[in-house]
């Protein structure tokens, strides 16, 4: 995973305070999707999943994600976008995520 992809993943995170298991599940779904793309592209799944989780949660882990900002947009648009990344896009520092991914994961 490139440094710019890690930085883009940080935009998924928004500090907040409410509690919901939907957030943790969403975070794990995101991490799994990143792992799927990494594996499809011949990259180390575990390394990329860990980097994605760290970047998307500001090193707090999916267990600290309490809510998704917009669950419908996250599942209907963000995850399909990430899952559809080509290997070139996955490794391209200029790849950006759509607004449906922005500020989605709310951590404690």
Secondary structure, 3 states (H helix, E strand, C coil): CCHHHHHHHHCCEEECCCCCHHHHHHHHHHHHHHHHHHHHCCCCHHHHHHHHHHHHCCCCCHHHEEEECCHHHHHHHHHHHHHCCCHHHHHCCCCCCCHHHCCCEEEC
